[in-house]
Amino acid sequence: MKHSFFALVAVLTVALSACSPVQRFHGYAPDDTQLAEIEVGQDSRETVVEKVGRPGVAGVMEGGAWYYVQSDWVERGWRAPVETRREVVAISFDNRDRVSNIERFGLQDGQVVALSRRVTTTGPSGQSILRQLLGSIGRFSPTQILGGG
């Protein structure tokens, strides 16, 4: 009787812990404090690397802009992971390799939304890559990013 009680408690504990949501964070996007250290028109690619780092595996270096991508996922038990947030920070460079634009984009109701912008000229020229980065929500899982599936 005593052993079956402990076994039942153990099974219930495992079952309840499987229902708890697990949050996972993938990629890296510098926060507003870090971005405030970058001076538009003054900083170069090298100083940006010193201040916020290079785009990682999930980020993209495309032509005159660097894109930092961060995604937050929630896993609930056996269900497929759900992406709850995605941010893309676009840092554009001019022909002298100086920062020309810094923009943060999010995904709201399936539309690309500028969350913050420090612009000296028009936005990043690689809008199609930005739309691809933000538009692929739900089309892949964190396990695919990590090479597990």
Backbone hydrogen bonds in HBPLUS format (Angstrom, degrees):
<---DONOR---> <-ACCEPTOR-->    atom                        ^
c    i                          cat <-CA-CA->   ^        H-A-AA   ^      H-
h    n   atom  resd res      DA  || num        DHA   H-A  angle D-A-AA Bond
n    s   type  num  typ     dist DA aas  dist angle  dist       angle   num
A0005-PHE N   A0001-MET O   3.09 MM   4  6.29 148.0  2.20 143.9 152.1     1
A0006-PHE N   A0002-LYS O   3.24 MM   4  6.55 161.7  2.27 147.1 150.6     2
A0007-ALA N   A0003-HIS O   2.92 MM   4  6.12 153.3  2.00 147.4 155.6     3
A0008-LEU N   A0004-SER O   2.88 MM   4  6.02 154.1  1.95 141.8 148.7     4
A0009-VAL N   A0005-PHE O   2.94 MM   4  6.24 157.0  2.00 149.8 156.1     5
A0010-ALA N   A0006-PHE O   2.92 MM   4  6.09 157.4  1.98 144.6 150.9     6
A0011-VAL N   A0007-ALA O   2.91 MM   4  6.14 160.8  1.95 150.3 155.1     7
A0012-LEU N   A0008-LEU O   2.94 MM   4  6.12 162.7  1.97 149.4 154.3     8
A0013-THR N   A0009-VAL O   2.90 MM   4  6.04 155.9  1.96 147.3 154.2     9
A0014-VAL N   A0010-ALA O   3.04 MM   4  6.25 163.3  2.06 150.8 154.5    10
A0015-ALA N   A0011-VAL O   2.92 MM   4  6.08 161.8  1.95 149.8 155.5    11
A0016-LEU N   A0012-LEU O   2.87 MM   4  6.00 162.6  1.90 150.4 154.8    12
A0017-SER N   A0013-THR O   2.96 MM   4  6.09 153.4  2.03 144.6 152.3    13
A0018-ALA N   A0014-VAL O   3.06 MM   4  6.23 140.2  2.22 143.0 152.7    14
A0019-CYS N   A0016-LEU O   3.15 MM   3  5.29 143.4  2.29  99.7 110.0    15
A0020-SER N   A0017-SER O   3.26 MM   3  5.27 150.0  2.36  98.6 107.1    16
A0022-VAL N   A0075-GLU O   2.77 MM  53  5.04 160.1  1.80 148.7 155.8    17
A0075-GLU N   A0022-VAL O   2.80 MM  53  5.04 160.4  1.83 144.7 151.5    18
A0024-ARG N   A0073-TRP O   2.86 MM  49  5.08 161.3  1.90 143.7 146.7    19
A0073-TRP N   A0024-ARG O   2.77 MM  49  5.08 168.8  1.79 158.4 161.1    20
A0026-HIS N   A0071-SER O   2.83 MM  45  5.19 173.7  1.83 162.9 164.9    21
A0071-SER N   A0026-HIS O   2.81 MM  45  5.19 163.0  1.84 150.9 156.6    22
A0028-TYR N   A0069-VAL O   2.96 MM  41  5.71 121.6  2.31 138.5 134.4    23
A0035-LEU N   A0031-ASP O   2.99 MM   4  6.29 162.9  2.02 154.7 160.2    24
A0036-ALA N   A0032-ASP O   2.91 MM   4  6.00 139.7  2.08 140.3 150.0    25
A0037-GLU N   A0034-GLN O   3.12 MM   3  5.55 150.4  2.21 107.8 116.3    26
A0038-ILE N   A0035-LEU O   3.04 MM   3  5.44 154.4  2.10 110.1 117.8    27
A0042-GLN N   A0039-GLU O   3.08 MM   3  5.33 157.9  2.14 121.7 127.5    28
A0043-ASP N   A0039-GLU O   3.01 MM   4  5.53 172.6  2.02 154.2 156.1    29
A0041-GLY N   A0099-VAL O   2.70 MM  58  5.31 152.9  1.77 146.3 155.6    30
A0099-VAL N   A0043-ASP O   2.83 MM  56  5.70 156.2  1.88 160.5 164.5    31
A0048-VAL N   A0044-SER O   2.93 MM   4  6.17 150.6  2.02 151.6 160.5    32
A0049-VAL N   A0045-ARG O   3.00 MM   4  6.27 154.8  2.06 147.9 154.2    33
A0050-GLU N   A0046-GLU O   3.13 MM   4  6.47 152.2  2.21 142.1 149.3    34
A0051-LYS N   A0047-THR O   2.98 MM   4  6.17 146.7  2.09 141.5 150.1    35
A0052-VAL N   A0048-VAL O   2.79 MM   4  5.84 173.0  1.79 163.4 164.4    36
A0053-GLY N   A0049-VAL O   2.91 MM   4  4.03 130.7  2.15 106.5 118.1    37
A0059-GLY N   A0056-GLY O   2.96 MM   3  4.94 139.7  2.13  97.5 110.0    38
A0060-VAL N   A0067-TYR O   2.84 MM   7  5.02 155.9  1.89 140.9 149.0    39
A0067-TYR N   A0060-VAL O   2.75 MM   7  5.02 169.0  1.76 162.9 164.4    40
A0062-GLU N   A0065-ALA O   2.95 MM   3  5.51 146.8  2.06 162.0 172.2    41
A0065-ALA N   A0062-GLU O   2.93 MM   3  5.51 165.4  1.96 138.4 142.8    42
A0093-PHE N   A0064-GLY O   2.57 MM  29  5.15 156.6  1.62 169.6 173.6    43
A0066-TRP N   A0091-ILE O   2.78 MM  25  5.21 157.7  1.83 144.7 151.1    44
A0091-ILE N   A0066-TRP O   2.85 MM  25  5.21 167.0  1.86 156.7 161.1    45
A0068-TYR N   A0089-VAL O   2.86 MM  21  5.05 161.0  1.90 146.0 152.2    46
A0089-VAL N   A0068-TYR O   2.88 MM  21  5.05 157.4  1.93 143.5 150.9    47
A0070-GLN N   A0087-GLU O   2.95 MM  17  5.32 161.2  1.99 156.7 160.7    48
A0087-GLU N   A0070-GLN O   2.88 MM  17  5.32 159.4  1.92 154.9 161.8    49
A0072-ASP N   A0085-ARG O   2.85 MM  13  5.12 159.1  1.90 147.5 150.3    50
A0084-THR N   A0072-ASP O   2.77 MM  12  5.62 154.7  1.83 146.5 155.2    51
A0074-VAL N   A0082-VAL O   2.88 MM   8  5.35 152.4  1.96 145.1 153.7    52
A0082-VAL N   A0074-VAL O   2.93 MM   8  5.35 163.4  1.96 147.0 151.5    53
A0079-ARG N   A0076-ARG O   3.11 MM   3  5.72 150.0  2.20 145.3 142.0    54
A0088-VAL N   A0105-PHE O   2.93 MM  17  5.11 160.3  1.97 142.5 147.7    55
A0105-PHE N   A0088-VAL O   2.71 MM  17  5.11 164.5  1.73 155.4 161.0    56
A0090-ALA N   A0103-GLU O   2.74 MM  13  5.17 158.2  1.79 152.4 159.7    57
A0103-GLU N   A0090-ALA O   2.89 MM  13  5.17 158.1  1.94 147.4 154.4    58
A0092-SER N   A0101-ASN O   2.93 MM   9  5.00 154.2  2.00 135.2 143.6    59
A0100-SER N   A0092-SER O   2.77 MM   8  5.48 167.9  1.79 135.9 140.1    60
A0094-ASP N   A0098-ARG O   2.81 MM   4  5.48 154.6  1.88 152.9 159.3    61
A0097-ASP N   A0094-ASP O   3.01 MM   3  5.25 158.8  2.05 117.1 119.0    62
A0120-THR N   A0100-SER O   3.30 MM  20  5.89 140.1  2.47 161.5 171.5    63
A0102-ILE N   A0118-ARG O   3.04 MM  16  5.19 150.3  2.13 136.5 145.4    64
A0118-ARG N   A0102-ILE O   2.78 MM  16  5.19 152.4  1.86 156.5 164.3    65
A0104-ARG N   A0116-SER O   2.93 MM  12  5.17 163.7  1.96 144.2 145.6    66
A0115-LEU N   A0104-ARG O   2.63 MM  11  5.34 153.5  1.70 147.2 155.5    67
A0116-SER N   A0104-ARG O   3.34 MM  12  5.17 153.1  2.42 132.7 133.4    68
A0106-GLY N   A0113-VAL O   2.89 MM   7  5.35 158.8  1.93 153.2 159.9    69
A0113-VAL N   A0106-GLY O   3.09 MM   7  5.35 166.6  2.11 145.3 146.0    70
A0108-GLN N   A0111-GLN O   3.09 MM   3  5.40 168.6  2.10 155.6 154.5    71
A0111-GLN N   A0108-GLN O   2.99 MM   3  5.40 163.2  2.02 116.1 121.6    72
A0129-ILE N   A0126-GLY O   3.06 MM   3  5.47 122.4  2.40 108.9 121.9    73
A0130-LEU N   A0126-GLY O   3.15 MM   4  6.48 156.9  2.20 151.3 158.4    74
A0131-ARG N   A0127-GLN O   2.84 MM   4  6.08 161.2  1.88 153.0 157.3    75
A0132-GLN N   A0128-SER O   2.97 MM   4  6.19 148.3  2.07 141.8 150.7    76
A0133-LEU N   A0129-ILE O   2.91 MM   4  6.16 156.5  1.96 148.1 154.1    77
A0134-LEU N   A0130-LEU O   3.00 MM   4  6.25 162.8  2.03 154.7 158.6    78
A0135-GLY N   A0131-ARG O   2.65 MM   4  5.40 141.4  1.80 137.5 149.8    79
A0139-ARG N   A0136-SER O   3.02 MM   3  5.43 165.1  2.05 134.6 135.9    80
A0144-GLN N   A0141-SER O   3.02 MM   3  5.39 133.7  2.24 107.0 118.8    81
A0145-ILE N   A0141-SER O   3.37 MM   4  6.81 150.1  2.46 145.2 153.3    82
A0146-LEU N   A0142-PRO O   2.97 MM   4  6.25 154.2  2.04 150.2 157.2    83
A0148-GLY N   A0143-THR O   2.62 MM   5  4.84 144.8  1.74 160.9 157.2    84
A0147-GLY N   A0144-GLN O   3.26 MM   3  5.03 155.0  2.33  94.6 101.9    85
